[in-house]
Amino acid sequence: MIPSTALLAIALISAVWGVVSSMVIVSRLRDRGIKTSFFLLRLLIIKYVAQYRAITREETGRTGPWFYSFIVAMNLALVCVIVGLLLR
């Protein structure tokens, strides 16, 4: 019971980390003059993440760190939830 609870707690922390990363990505896009919508963030986050990746690659030749932060957080949350539910 404890391992599944721990995994679900890690999933929750990862999800919060992903939300923070997405908010920073949206903020960085706004700083560059790209219109974004906080109201439609849940629907358009993949588009915004892709735009952030393209813009940072164009500016610096490398993908920005918030792209990887978002991807890792969301994947970690997904894996932890699935494994945690399987262990229950």
N, C-alpha and C positions, 0 to 999 in steps of 0.2 A: 504494500500500500504506500509506503514512504517513497519508493523510487518514482511511482507515477505522479504523486503529489509534487515532488521536486521538479519533475519534467514539466508539469503544467505550470508551475511557478516560473521556471525558466522561459517557457513559452509566453507567459504574460509579460515578463520583463522585456523579452525580445520584441514583442508587439509594441510596447511603449517606446522602445528604442527606434523601431521602424516609423512610428508616428512622428517622433521628434525629427528623424532624418527627413521625412517627407515635408515637414514644415520648413526646415532649413532649405531644402531644394526649392520649394516654392518661393521662399524669400530671396534666394539667389537669382531665380529667374526674374522676379520683380525688379531686383536691382539692375538687371540688364535690359529692362524695358519691355519684357514679355508680359502680356496680360495673363493673369491667372485668376482662378475663382476658388476661394476657400470653401464656398458652399458646395461646389461640385468636385471637391478634392478627391473624395472616395471614388468617383466615377472616372476621373481624368488623371489619377496619379501615375499610371503607367505612361501616359503621354508626357507628363511633366518630367518624369525620370528620364525618359528617352531624350527629351529636349535638353535637359541638364547635361546629359552625357555628351550629346553632339556639340553643345556650346563649349563645354570645357575642353573637349578634344580639339576643337577649332582654335581656341584661344591659346592653349598651352601644349597641345600635342599629346596630352594624357587625359585619361578620364578622371574627373574630380572625385575626391574621397567620399563625398556624401552619396554618390551612386553606389559604391560598394557597401557603405554603411547600411543603406536601405535594403539592398539585395540580400546581404548576409543576415540582417535582422529578420526579414520576412521569411527567408528559407529556414532559419533556425527555429522560428516560432512554429512554422508548419510541421517540421520534423518532430519537434518536441511534443506537439499536440497529438500527432498520430501515434508516436511511440507511447506516450503517456496514456492514451485511451486504450491502446492494445494491452498494456500491462494491467489495466484495472480489472 
